[in-house]
Amino acid sequence: MKDPRAFVQTMIALASASLGLVAALAWNEAIKATLAKLGLGDDLAGLYAYAIVATLVAIIVLSLLGRLASKLGGEAAFEREAEG
């Protein structure tokens, strides 16, 4: 192993991604169950509403994390076209 720091950083990134996926799947099941309780479980409108809400939440979270990264002196993983 040439660079132990790179190894640890890679392991942290992999663990973070894995745990994020597990959390996302758990939220997915919880939201599906909620939609089913509301009678929108298999309804096309309910599925689209779920997809739109999930997309908006992802955009907001990524935007906030990008701002935090720039305040801390790091770089965001993505840049908006207007800023580029």
VMD Tcl script that builds the backbone (N, CA, C; Angstrom):
set m [mol new atoms 252]
animate dup $m
set s [atomselect $m all]
$s set {name element resname resid chain x y z} {
  {N N MET 1 A 0.856 -1.168 0.000}
  {CA C MET 1 A 0.000 0.000 0.000}
  {C C MET 1 A 0.904 1.234 0.000}
  {N N LYS 2 A 0.771 2.028 -1.060}
  {CA C LYS 2 A 1.664 3.168 -1.214}
  {C C LYS 2 A 1.219 4.379 -0.414}
  {N N ASP 3 A -0.090 4.639 -0.374}
  {CA C ASP 3 A -0.587 5.829 0.317}
  {C C ASP 3 A -1.742 5.449 1.237}
  {N N PRO 4 A -1.465 5.285 2.528}
  {CA C PRO 4 A -2.527 4.882 3.456}
  {C C PRO 4 A -3.643 5.914 3.549}
  {N N ARG 5 A -3.314 7.204 3.392}
  {CA C ARG 5 A -4.365 8.232 3.453}
  {C C ARG 5 A -5.357 8.069 2.312}
  {N N ALA 6 A -4.856 7.779 1.126}
  {CA C ALA 6 A -5.730 7.574 -0.026}
  {C C ALA 6 A -6.612 6.351 0.197}
  {N N PHE 7 A -6.044 5.323 0.791}
  {CA C PHE 7 A -6.814 4.113 1.086}
  {C C PHE 7 A -7.942 4.418 2.056}
  {N N VAL 8 A -7.638 5.143 3.127}
  {CA C VAL 8 A -8.650 5.479 4.130}
  {C C VAL 8 A -9.711 6.384 3.517}
  {N N GLN 9 A -9.307 7.353 2.713}
  {CA C GLN 9 A -10.274 8.240 2.063}
  {C C GLN 9 A -11.195 7.450 1.132}
  {N N THR 10 A -10.640 6.496 0.414}
  {CA C THR 10 A -11.450 5.661 -0.469}
  {C C THR 10 A -12.424 4.818 0.331}
  {N N MET 11 A -11.976 4.258 1.438}
  {CA C MET 11 A -12.857 3.444 2.278}
  {C C MET 11 A -13.980 4.294 2.873}
  {N N ILE 12 A -13.668 5.508 3.285}
  {CA C ILE 12 A -14.697 6.406 3.817}
  {C C ILE 12 A -15.714 6.735 2.735}
  {N N ALA 13 A -15.241 7.011 1.526}
  {CA C ALA 13 A -16.147 7.331 0.422}
  {C C ALA 13 A -17.051 6.142 0.102}
  {N N LEU 14 A -16.481 4.953 0.067}
  {CA C LEU 14 A -17.274 3.756 -0.217}
  {C C LEU 14 A -18.285 3.475 0.888}
  {N N ALA 15 A -17.862 3.610 2.134}
  {CA C ALA 15 A -18.773 3.377 3.257}
  {C C ALA 15 A -19.892 4.414 3.258}
  {N N SER 16 A -19.556 5.659 2.967}
  {CA C SER 16 A -20.568 6.713 2.923}
  {C C SER 16 A -21.593 6.438 1.827}
  {N N ALA 17 A -21.112 6.046 0.668}
  {CA C ALA 17 A -22.024 5.744 -0.438}
  {C C ALA 17 A -22.911 4.556 -0.103}
  {N N SER 18 A -22.324 3.528 0.493}
  {CA C SER 18 A -23.096 2.334 0.850}
  {C C SER 18 A -24.158 2.644 1.896}
  {N N LEU 19 A -23.779 3.368 2.924}
  {CA C LEU 19 A -24.733 3.710 3.968}
  {C C LEU 19 A -25.800 4.669 3.442}
  {N N GLY 20 A -25.410 5.549 2.537}
  {CA C GLY 20 A -26.384 6.436 1.912}
  {C C GLY 20 A -27.400 5.661 1.107}
  {N N LEU 21 A -26.955 4.643 0.415}
  {CA C LEU 21 A -27.871 3.800 -0.359}
  {C C LEU 21 A -28.844 3.061 0.559}
  {N N VAL 22 A -28.342 2.535 1.652}
  {CA C VAL 22 A -29.198 1.833 2.612}
  {C C VAL 22 A -30.248 2.791 3.174}
  {N N ALA 23 A -29.825 3.994 3.525}
  {CA C ALA 23 A -30.769 4.988 4.055}
  {C C ALA 23 A -31.795 5.370 2.992}
  {N N ALA 24 A -31.357 5.550 1.753}
  {CA C ALA 24 A -32.278 5.908 0.673}
  {C C ALA 24 A -33.305 4.801 0.444}
  {N N LEU 25 A -32.875 3.567 0.493}
  {CA C LEU 25 A -33.811 2.451 0.321}
  {C C LEU 25 A -34.817 2.383 1.475}
  {N N ALA 26 A -34.356 2.684 2.677}
  {CA C ALA 26 A -35.260 2.688 3.829}
  {C C ALA 26 A -36.309 3.795 3.672}
  {N N TRP 27 A -35.860 4.988 3.258}
  {CA C TRP 27 A -36.802 6.084 3.026}
  {C C TRP 27 A -37.754 5.746 1.894}
  {N N ASN 28 A -37.256 5.088 0.867}
  {CA C ASN 28 A -38.092 4.687 -0.256}
  {C C ASN 28 A -39.242 3.810 0.228}
  {N N GLU 29 A -38.927 2.825 1.051}
  {CA C GLU 29 A -39.963 1.934 1.569}
  {C C GLU 29 A -40.942 2.686 2.460}
  {N N ALA 30 A -40.444 3.596 3.281}
  {CA C ALA 30 A -41.318 4.363 4.173}
  {C C ALA 30 A -42.269 5.247 3.367}
  {N N ILE 31 A -41.760 5.881 2.336}
  {CA C ILE 31 A -42.601 6.751 1.516}
  {C C ILE 31 A -43.623 5.924 0.738}
  {N N LYS 32 A -43.200 4.771 0.219}
  {CA C LYS 32 A -44.144 3.889 -0.482}
  {C C LYS 32 A -45.282 3.465 0.446}
  {N N ALA 33 A -44.949 3.108 1.677}
  {CA C ALA 33 A -45.966 2.690 2.640}
  {C C ALA 33 A -46.908 3.849 2.960}
  {N N THR 34 A -46.354 5.060 3.069}
  {CA C THR 34 A -47.183 6.239 3.333}
  {C C THR 34 A -48.138 6.495 2.177}
  {N N LEU 35 A -47.630 6.401 0.950}
  {CA C LEU 35 A -48.485 6.592 -0.221}
  {C C LEU 35 A -49.583 5.531 -0.273}
  {N N ALA 36 A -49.243 4.306 0.105}
  {CA C ALA 36 A -50.238 3.240 0.125}
  {C C ALA 36 A -51.325 3.531 1.156}
  {N N LYS 37 A -50.933 4.033 2.334}
  {CA C LYS 37 A -51.911 4.382 3.377}
  {C C LYS 37 A -52.827 5.503 2.909}
  {N N LEU 38 A -52.291 6.417 2.091}
  {CA C LEU 38 A -53.084 7.534 1.580}
  {C C LEU 38 A -53.907 7.137 0.355}
  {N N GLY 39 A -53.771 5.903 -0.061}
  {CA C GLY 39 A -54.508 5.430 -1.216}
  {C C GLY 39 A -53.876 5.805 -2.541}
  {N N LEU 40 A -52.609 6.194 -2.527}
  {CA C LEU 40 A -51.909 6.603 -3.746}
  {C C LEU 40 A -50.787 5.646 -4.104}
  {N N GLY 41 A -50.762 4.479 -3.488}
  {CA C GLY 41 A -49.649 3.556 -3.644}
  {C C GLY 41 A -49.307 3.196 -5.070}
  {N N ASP 42 A -50.289 2.750 -5.850}
  {CA C ASP 42 A -50.036 2.347 -7.225}
  {C C ASP 42 A -50.605 3.346 -8.223}
  {N N ASP 43 A -51.129 4.447 -7.709}
  {CA C ASP 43 A -51.697 5.468 -8.566}
  {C C ASP 43 A -50.571 6.193 -9.300}
  {N N LEU 44 A -50.742 6.404 -10.590}
  {CA C LEU 44 A -49.709 7.050 -11.396}
  {C C LEU 44 A -49.409 8.457 -10.886}
  {N N ALA 45 A -50.436 9.188 -10.488}
  {CA C ALA 45 A -50.232 10.539 -9.966}
  {C C ALA 45 A -49.393 10.498 -8.683}
  {N N GLY 46 A -49.645 9.509 -7.835}
  {CA C GLY 46 A -48.872 9.375 -6.603}
  {C C GLY 46 A -47.415 9.058 -6.876}
  {N N LEU 47 A -47.171 8.195 -7.859}
  {CA C LEU 47 A -45.790 7.849 -8.200}
  {C C LEU 47 A -45.042 9.046 -8.770}
  {N N TYR 48 A -45.715 9.829 -9.607}
  {CA C TYR 48 A -45.068 11.032 -10.147}
  {C C TYR 48 A -44.831 12.068 -9.054}
  {N N ALA 49 A -45.785 12.221 -8.154}
  {CA C ALA 49 A -45.614 13.155 -7.040}
  {C C ALA 49 A -44.413 12.738 -6.192}
  {N N TYR 50 A -44.306 11.446 -5.940}
  {CA C TYR 50 A -43.169 10.920 -5.175}
  {C C TYR 50 A -41.853 11.208 -5.894}
  {N N ALA 51 A -41.811 10.969 -7.198}
  {CA C ALA 51 A -40.587 11.202 -7.967}
  {C C ALA 51 A -40.210 12.683 -7.960}
  {N N ILE 52 A -41.195 13.552 -8.087}
  {CA C ILE 52 A -40.919 14.990 -8.089}
  {C C ILE 52 A -40.410 15.449 -6.734}
  {N N VAL 53 A -41.063 15.006 -5.664}
  {CA C VAL 53 A -40.629 15.384 -4.317}
  {C C VAL 53 A -39.222 14.862 -4.040}
  {N N ALA 54 A -38.939 13.619 -4.413}
  {CA C ALA 54 A -37.607 13.050 -4.189}
  {C C ALA 54 A -36.551 13.833 -4.963}
  {N N THR 55 A -36.875 14.245 -6.180}
  {CA C THR 55 A -35.939 15.024 -6.990}
  {C C THR 55 A -35.686 16.387 -6.365}
  {N N LEU 56 A -36.739 17.053 -5.910}
  {CA C LEU 56 A -36.580 18.366 -5.273}
  {C C LEU 56 A -35.736 18.274 -4.000}
  {N N VAL 57 A -35.975 17.241 -3.209}
  {CA C VAL 57 A -35.179 17.058 -1.988}
  {C C VAL 57 A -33.707 16.840 -2.348}
  {N N ALA 58 A -33.438 16.039 -3.356}
  {CA C ALA 58 A -32.059 15.795 -3.780}
  {C C ALA 58 A -31.393 17.086 -4.241}
  {N N ILE 59 A -32.096 17.902 -5.013}
  {CA C ILE 59 A -31.545 19.167 -5.491}
  {C C ILE 59 A -31.225 20.094 -4.331}
  {N N ILE 60 A -32.144 20.196 -3.384}
  {CA C ILE 60 A -31.928 21.078 -2.238}
  {C C ILE 60 A -30.736 20.614 -1.409}
  {N N VAL 61 A -30.679 19.322 -1.112}
  {CA C VAL 61 A -29.578 18.793 -0.289}
  {C C VAL 61 A -28.236 18.987 -0.997}
  {N N LEU 62 A -28.162 18.683 -2.289}
  {CA C LEU 62 A -26.905 18.840 -3.017}
  {C C LEU 62 A -26.492 20.302 -3.116}
  {N N SER 63 A -27.455 21.195 -3.271}
  {CA C SER 63 A -27.138 22.619 -3.312}
  {C C SER 63 A -26.575 23.094 -1.977}
  {N N LEU 64 A -27.216 22.668 -0.894}
  {CA C LEU 64 A -26.728 23.054 0.437}
  {C C LEU 64 A -25.334 22.496 0.700}
  {N N LEU 65 A -25.103 21.252 0.306}
  {CA C LEU 65 A -23.774 20.662 0.506}
  {C C LEU 65 A -22.729 21.358 -0.360}
  {N N GLY 66 A -23.097 21.753 -1.564}
  {CA C GLY 66 A -22.173 22.491 -2.427}
  {C C GLY 66 A -21.802 23.835 -1.826}
  {N N ARG 67 A -22.782 24.527 -1.269}
  {CA C ARG 67 A -22.506 25.816 -0.606}
  {C C ARG 67 A -21.609 25.612 0.607}
  {N N LEU 68 A -21.892 24.576 1.383}
  {CA C LEU 68 A -21.065 24.284 2.558}
  {C C LEU 68 A -19.636 23.984 2.140}
  {N N ALA 69 A -19.467 23.203 1.082}
  {CA C ALA 69 A -18.124 22.874 0.607}
  {C C ALA 69 A -17.380 24.125 0.169}
  {N N SER 70 A -18.070 25.044 -0.499}
  {CA C SER 70 A -17.384 26.252 -0.953}
  {C C SER 70 A -17.033 27.166 0.221}
  {N N LYS 71 A -17.883 27.195 1.259}
  {CA C LYS 71 A -17.576 27.999 2.447}
  {C C LYS 71 A -16.377 27.439 3.204}
  {N N LEU 72 A -16.227 26.115 3.160}
  {CA C LEU 72 A -15.121 25.477 3.860}
  {C C LEU 72 A -13.843 25.474 3.032}
  {N N GLY 73 A -13.920 25.995 1.831}
  {CA C GLY 73 A -12.736 26.066 0.995}
  {C C GLY 73 A -12.549 24.883 0.085}
  {N N GLY 74 A -13.481 23.965 0.084}
  {CA C GLY 74 A -13.397 22.818 -0.807}
  {C C GLY 74 A -14.115 23.102 -2.105}
  {N N GLU 75 A -14.187 22.098 -2.940}
  {CA C GLU 75 A -14.901 22.237 -4.193}
  {C C GLU 75 A -16.089 21.298 -4.191}
  {N N ALA 76 A -17.186 21.780 -4.746}
  {CA C ALA 76 A -18.361 20.939 -4.875}
  {C C ALA 76 A -18.119 19.916 -5.971}
  {N N ALA 77 A -18.825 18.808 -5.889}
  {CA C ALA 77 A -18.668 17.768 -6.902}
  {C C ALA 77 A -19.291 18.179 -8.232}
  {N N PHE 78 A -20.151 19.203 -8.208}
  {CA C PHE 78 A -20.761 19.690 -9.425}
  {C C PHE 78 A -20.780 21.205 -9.384}
  {N N GLU 79 A -20.872 21.810 -10.543}
  {CA C GLU 79 A -20.975 23.251 -10.634}
  {C C GLU 79 A -22.173 23.592 -11.494}
  {N N ARG 80 A -22.843 24.666 -11.152}
  {CA C ARG 80 A -23.957 25.118 -11.977}
  {C C ARG 80 A -23.398 25.745 -13.236}
  {N N GLU 81 A -24.124 25.623 -14.330}
  {CA C GLU 81 A -23.668 26.141 -15.626}
  {C C GLU 81 A -23.429 27.648 -15.556}
  {N N ALA 82 A -24.283 28.378 -14.828}
  {CA C ALA 82 A -24.155 29.825 -14.764}
  {C C ALA 82 A -22.862 30.247 -14.063}
  {N N GLU 83 A -22.378 29.404 -13.158}
  {CA C GLU 83 A -21.156 29.729 -12.435}
  {C C GLU 83 A -19.904 29.368 -13.194}
  {N N GLY 84 A -20.008 28.379 -14.093}
  {CA C GLY 84 A -18.858 27.839 -14.791}
  {C C GLY 84 A -18.233 28.801 -15.677}
}
mol reanalyze $m
mol bondsrecalc $m
mol representation Tube
mol addrep $m
